[in-house]
Amino acid sequence: MSSSTSTGTSSSSSSNTANTTKRIRRKPAKYHSPELKPKHNKGAASGSQRNNNHAAAPPRYSPHDNAVFPTSLIGKRILLCTESFGPVNGVSRTTLMLVSHLRAHGARVAVVAPLNHTEGTTLTGPSGDQNKNDDKKNSQDPLVEVRLHGYPLPFNPELSVVYPVRVTTLFARTFGADEPPDLIYLASPASLGFQVLLQMRQQPWEKRVPVICNFQTDLAGYCAILFPHPLSTVAVFAFAMVQSYLFRHESVRTIFYPSRFVRRYLEAQGVQRHKMDVLRRGVDTALFRPGRRSDALRRAIAPDGEIILLCVSRVAGEKGFDFLARAAAALRARGLKFVLYVVGGNRNREVEREVHALFHSPLRDEGRVVFAGFKTGEDLATAYASGDIFLHCSVTETFGLVVLESMASGVPVVARDEGGPSDIIDEGQCGHLVPAEDLDGFVDRVMGLAEDRGAREEMGRRAREMACEATWDKINNQVAWRMADTIEEREKELAQLVPPVRRAPLYRQTSQLAPIYGWLSTREAAREVVTSRIVDARLAGGFGVVMTFWVFTGLYLALTEVGLWVRGMMPRRVGRASAETDGR
């Protein structure tokens, strides 16, 4: 979830409100259904207890001390492909920290990502203890960063659908055509990651680079909410089929997942259990801490001493703002004196206006809702610490980094019990989890904390203690160890191919791809030609399937752009017509 986006003014037409509400209230995908997760009740196991219930396969690799960085990874070539890179959202920020951590300890990292509209630098130096590592091998090497062109998404222009690109081109532009990477790391694979996985699947066995995926974004869930029916159903089905097809291939060695919510989805797609490994998130407890609470900011937000309800999110329909608006209206109806302080925005101003319009009068007229816009760094940390209660209404988060940042700031959380936050929040200890569609229950929990300052402060203290247990160094070292183990495993596989047996993969591949043409492969030259042509044919066919999906998606996005432009022009024309009438 984003905590670093911008926001605009709160204005829109009633038609915008209706359209946004329709899009926001769309029924989510099947794997979001409450029937697929335990019903919430007061006697249910707490979040910390549930975190240990991942039914995992026997470990594939030996355990390691995550307090130590693997020295065997020093000098290794890591190609990191991500759908967003820079201080844009939770996914890109965690990826940025991983890149900084790996480079600070001597790994050679090259980043491939789409062009974005982020202002400022995309790479920041390591923070915390990493600044002490002056003797690290690679700390002075320049970062290789390749940006690819693509089509920006209208509802979130920070993300793009990448145009087709060959992995051989990426290899040549990063480490060189003669030096392929030792490992490929895919952060939240989508348009770029799918292309890489598809092409790795078609490569001859001895040329495949091992892949590690980090599943951080619920793309199918976004489609279920944003796309109209029946396109939403088709999109969810297409994503499930593509992910199942790509993730199950042997080139994918590990898929990191952040929560039980994601694991259930991966299991439903047939992903092998031995590939899946839980990877929690960390938080910068030096940046996000209760000591950043600002009385001056609190007076500016709530001059009459109202309770400050905080929400940090990208301002978009799929982030649960419809639910948040209804909760705010219900809290006002119950007589609570509050100000809802929303940090975040969207580069698409029309989407911002539609979300703002969900908060009807008198909420806006009374100043009960404040959209603060884009905040990062210390300003963001100050905003967190200055709130009284953090409200999390999204049900599409695979983890929910903003929840952990709020806890580190000593602010208790009230969240809908769906997605990643269900594994973060310890019910009744650092906040409350409420069934996803239980608006009354959500409002009850907020009212209870707002009226009991002692309980609020105690929960905030416990939240801080829990957040301090999650350190980024250990989490990034967990990833580093898996990278090192995977590279070592691949090197052993290749070492076992003694010269007389090196032809075996070509025989096997020819037999698997086109057994009826096996009789043509009696000579080495014929085998090479046949194998090359069949690989190209399968690659073209696979690209055709993926590109067909993206073509339909592109058509919908284009129609959406037109619709947003038309709705944006209508108020202007009405305003000009009114002015002309008044002039007459």
N, C-alpha and C positions, 0 to 999 in steps of 0.2 A: 504494500500500500504506500502511496506516495505521501511524503511529508515535506516536499519541496517543490510545490507548483504554485502558479500565480493565480490571482482571482481578479475579477473586474467588478463593476458596479452592479447593484441588484435591481434589474429591470427587465421586464419581458411582457409579452401579451398573454392573454388568457389562452389563446390557441397554443402558444408554446408550452404553457403549463400542462394542458391536456395531453399534448404529444409526449412530453417528457414523462408524465405520470404513467402513460400507457407503456412506454418503453421500460421504465423502472420497475413496474409491477408485473412484468412478464414472468410467467411461471418458470423457475429454474430447471436445469437439466435433472434427469432422473437420479443421478448420484448425489444430488443435493437434497433429495427427499428425506424428511424426518424419519421415515420408516427404516432407513439404512443406518441410522445411528441410535444409540441408547436414548430413551426418553429421559429428559432432565427432571430430577426431583431433588428435594432437599436432602434425601438420604443417599443420593448417588455418590459414587467415588469422586474424590476431589481431583483437580487437574493434575497435581503432582503424582497422585496414585495412578491415574489413567495413563500417564506418560510412560509407565513401565509395561504397558500391556501390548506392545507391538509384537505380533507373532512373527518372529524373524527366523530365517533359515540358519543352519549352522554357519559360523563365520568362515568366509572364504580365505581371509588373510589373517595372519597372526596379529594379536593386539599390540599396540604401541603406546608409549608414553606421549600423550598429546601436549605435554609441557615442553617437548623438545622437537625442533625442526629436523626432518630427515636429511642428513648430509648427502645421501645418495642422489638427492634431487638437484643439488648444486650443478649448474651448467647444463641441465637438461632443457630441451626445447619444448615449450608449452604453447600451443596455439589455442587461445581463449576466444571463443566466438560467443557474442552476446547480442541480444535484441535491443539493448539500450546500454549506453556507457556514459557515465557522468553523473553529476548530482541532480538526477531527475526524479527518481522514485526509489522505493525500498530495495528493489531488485538490483538496480544499477549501483546503488551505494554499497550494498554488500559485495557486489562483484568488484567494485573499485578497491575496497579494502583488501579483498583476496589478492588482487593484482599487486598492490603495494606490498603486502606481506611476502608474497613469493619472490618478488624482485629484491626486496630488502635482504632476503636470505640467500640470494645467489642463483635462483632459477632464471632462465632466459624466457621471458614471456612476451608474446606478440598478441595484440588484441585486434580482432576484426569485429566491427559493429556498423550499423547503419548511420548515416548522417543524421544529426538531430538539430534542434533549434535551441539547445541549451546555451545560455549566456555564461561566460566564464570558462575556466579550464576544466578539462575532464580528468586530469590526473593530479592528485594531491599527494604530498609526501606521507610516509608512514607516521602514525601517531603513537603516543604512549611509549612503551618500552622499545619499540622498534627504532626510535630515533637514536638509541644507544648503540645500535649495531653498526658502528663506523667501519668495522673491518670486514663487512660482508662483501662477497666476491663481486656481486653484480649491482651494487647500490649506485654506481656511477654510470652504468650503461643507459643509453637513451631508450625510452619505451618505443617499440615499434607499434604504431597504431594505424590500421587501415580502415578507412571509412568507405562504405558502399552506398550507392544511390538506391533509392526506393520511393514508394508512394506513401506519404504520411497519412496516418489514420485520422479521419475528420473528428472523431470524438476524443482523440488523444494524439495531437500532432507530434508529441515527443517520440512516438513510436512509428516505425515505417515497415511496409511490406517490401522486403529486399528483392530487387530484380535478380534474375538467374545469374549465377556465377559458378565457375568451376573451381573445385578444391585445388587443382594443380595451379591455377592462377593465384589463389590465396597463399599456397606454399611458396611460390616464386616471389610474391610481394612481401613476404614476412622473413623467412629464414633462407630463401633461395631455392631454386629449382632442384639443386643437387643435395639439399639438406632438408628433407621433410621433417616435420615435428616428431618428437618422441611420443607425444600424447596430445589429444584434442579434448578440450574442456568446453562443454556447451552449457551456458547459463540461460535457463528458461528457453529451451529451443522452440522456435516458431519458424518464420519464413526463412531465416538464415540457417538455423540449426537443422531444419528438415532437409534442406538442400545438402548440407554436409553429411548427414546420416544416410541419405539416399545414395550419394556417390560413394561413401565408404562401403556400403552394402554391395555395390557392384564391382569393387576393386578385386583383383586377384588376391588370394589369401595372403601371400607374402608381402603385399604392398599395403595392406590395411593398417591404418594407424589406430591404436586403441582409443576408445572414446569414454569419457565420463560425463554424465548429464546431471544437472542440478534442476529438478522440477520445482520451479518457484512461482509459476503463474498459471492460474486456472483459465486457460483460453476457452475451453468448452463452456465453462460457466459464464464467461463474459458474453459469448455468442448467444447463449440461452436467454440472457437478459436483454441484450442490445438489439438483436435481430428480430424482425417480425416473423410471426408464424406464417407459413411453414418453413421459412428459410432458417429459423433458429433450430428446428429439429434436424434439418439436413446438415447444418453446420456442426452441430454437436456430434452427429453420427460420423461425419467426415473426419473431424478431429480425432475421434476415438479410433477409427479405422487406420488413419495415417500413423498415429502414435503407437498403436498396437503393432503395426507392420514394422515400424522403424526401431522401436525400443527393444523388441524381442530378438533382434539380430545379434550374432556373436561378437560383432565389433564393439557393441556397447557392453562395457565391463561392469559399470556401476551406475545406478541412478540414485542420487541423493534425494530424499524427500523430507519436508519439514514437519509433517504432522500426520496423524492417523487419517485425517480427511483425505490427504493426497494418496496415502498408501492404499486405501480402499479403492480409489479410482484406478491406480496402477494395477492392482490385483484384478479388477474387473476387465482390464484390457489384456490380461494374460501375461503380464510381465513376470519373468521368472523371479522367485523369491530370493535366490542367492544374489541377484543383482541389486536388490533394494537395501539401502542403508539410511537410517535416520540421521539427519544433519540439522541440529538446532541452529538458532541464530544468537548472536551476541549483541551487546549494546555497549556503547562508550559511556561508562559510568562516571568518567571524569568530566565529560561534556554535559551529560544529562544527569543532574543531581538536584536535590531539594534546595541546596544553597543558592540556586539561581532565581529563586522566587523574588519577584519584584513588586514592592508595594506601589511604586509609581505606575507600573503597568496595570496593576489591579484597580487603582483609582481611575485610570483612564478608561478601562473597560467597564467597570461597575462603580460609578461615582457614589451611588447610594448604598454600597456594601452588599449588593446582590451576590448570590451564589454564582460562580463562574463555571459553566459547563463547557468543556473543551472538546473539540473534534479536530483532528489533524488528518487530512485526506486530500487526494486529488478530487477536484470537484467534477463529478461525472455521475451519470445515471446508475451505473452498476455498483456504485459505492454505498448504496443504501440511504441516500438523502431523502427519498420519499418517506421512509420509515422514520428518519430523524425529524423531519418536518411535522409529522403526525404526533410524534412524542413531545416535541416542543409545544404544540398546540394543546395537548392533553395536560402538560405540566402547568401551563398558564391557566387552564380551566380549573385546576385544583388549587390555584392561588399561590404557587411558588414564585417567589421573587428571584429571578435569575437572568443571566445574560449568556446566550450561546455564542461562544467565540470559535469561529471556524477558520483554521489555518490551512491554506491550500488554494489551488485554482486549476485552470485549464487554459491551454494556449488557444483553444477555440472559444472565442468570446460568446458565441451563440449558445454553446453548451452551458457555459457559466450562467448566462441570463436565464436559461430554462431551469436550471437547478435553483437559482436564487428565487425564481417565481414560485417555487413550491412552498416557500415560507410566506403565507398569505398575511394580509393585514388581519388583526392589529399587531402581529408579531414584529413586522418591519416598522410600522408606524411608531410603536412604543420603544423601539431601539433594543428589542430583546435578542436580536440576531445581528452579529457583527462578522462580516467576512474580511479577514485580515490580510488575505493574499499570500504571496510567496514569502517564505521565511526559511533561512538556513543557518547552520552554525549556532553561534551563541544566541542569536535572536530567536531561533527555533527552540533552543533549550530553555530560554527565559519564558517563552510562551507556555511550554509544557509545565514548568514548575509553578507558574502563576495561576494555574487552574485549580479548581476544587475537586471536580469529578470528570473523568475522561469517558466520553461516550463513543462506543464503536458499533456502528450499525451495518457494516458491510458483511455479506455472507459469501463472498467470493475469494476471500484471502486464504492463500495456502499457508501463510504463517501469521502475518500481522505485526511487522516490526514496530509500528507506531504504538502498539499495546505495550511492548517491552520498554520502549523509550519513555512512555508515560509512567510505568512502574518504577523505572530507574529515577525518575524525577520526583518520586514520592507521592504520586497521584493515583488514587484507587480507580478501578475501571469497571464500568457496566457495559457488557457486550452481549450481542446475540450469540447463542450457543451453536455456531455453525462455522466450519472451517478451522483455520489455524489457531485463532484465539482460544478455542476449546482446550487446546493442549498447553496453553501458557498460563491461563488464569486458574488459580486454586480457589474454588468456590468458597466464599465466605471468609477467605483469608486476605487476599489482596484485591478482591473485587467480587463481582457477581456475574454469573452466566444465566441468561434467560432464553427459553425456547424461541427460535427464530421469529415466529409469527405472533408471539405473545406481547402485544403492545402494552396491555394493562400491567402485566408483570414487569416489563421493562420500566414503565413509569413508576410503579411501586418501589422498585429497587432504588431508583434515582431519588425519589422523595425520602426514602428511609435514610440514605446517606446525607442528603441535604439538610435534614432536620436533626441529625445526630453528629455533631462536630467531633465528639470523642471517638466514635466508631470510624469516622472518616480519617482522622489522623492516625489511628491504630492500623487501619488497612493500608494507609500510605507508607507507614514505617515497614510493615511486612512486605509490601510490594518492592520497596527499595532493597530489602535484604535478599529477596528472591532474584531480583535483576542482577545483583552483584555477583551471583554465582555463575553467570554467563559471560565469559570473557572471549573476545574475538581472537586472541592469540591461540587459545586451545582449539577453537572451532576451525580456524584456518589451518592449524597444524594437522587436524584430523583430515582435511582435504589433501594437504601436502603428503601425508603418509599414504593415503590411498593412491595418489598419483605415483609416488615412488614404487609402491607395490605393483601397480599395474604395469609400469614401464619394465620393472624387473621380470615380471611374469612374461611379458611379450618378448623380451630379449632371450629368455630361456627357450621359449617356443621356437624362435628363429634359429637359435644355436643348435637345436636338435635336428635341423635340416642339413645333414651332411650332404656333400655334393651329389652322390648318386641318387639321393632321394629328393633333391630340390625340384625335380620335375613332377613329383606327385601332386602338388596342388593344381598344376595345369591339367593333368589327367582327370583329377577329381572334378575340377571346375567344368571342363568340357563335358564330362559325363553327366553332371548335374544340370547344366544349362541346356544342353541339346544332345541327349543320349542317342538320338537317331543318326547324328552326324559323327559318332565316334569312329566309324570306319575311315573318315577322312583324316584322322589325327594320327596316322602311322608314322609321320615324320615330324620333327621338331618345328620346322617352318610352318607346316600346315596347322599344327596345334596352335602356334602363336597367332596366326591369321584368324583361324576360326574363333579362338577364345576372345581375341580383341574385338572382332565384329559382333559376337554375341553379347559381350559386355556392353558395347556401345548401344546395341539394340535394346537391351534391358534397361539401360540407363535412360535412353530416350523414352521408353514406355513408362518408366516410373516417373520421370519428369512430366510426362503428359498427364498422368493422374493428379500429381500435386498441382501442376499449373492449371488444370481444369478447375480445381477447387479455388485457387487464388483468382482465376478469372471471374468466377461467379461472385467471390467476395469483393473483387474490385468493382464489378458492376453495381453491387449494392452500395459500396462506399461512394461511388460516383453519383448515384441517385441521391444518397444522403447529403452529399455536398450541395447538389442542386436544390434539394428541399430546404436545407439550412439557409442558402442564399436567398431563396424566394421568401422564406419567412422573415429574414432580416430586412428585405426590401419593402415588405408590405407596410410596416409601421411608418417608414419614411414617406411612402407615397400618401398614406392616410394623413400624416402630419402636414405635408405640402398642400393636400386638397383642403384641409381644414383652414390652413393659413390663407389660401386663396379665397375661400368662402368668407372668412372674417374680413378680408380686405375689401370685398365687394359690399 
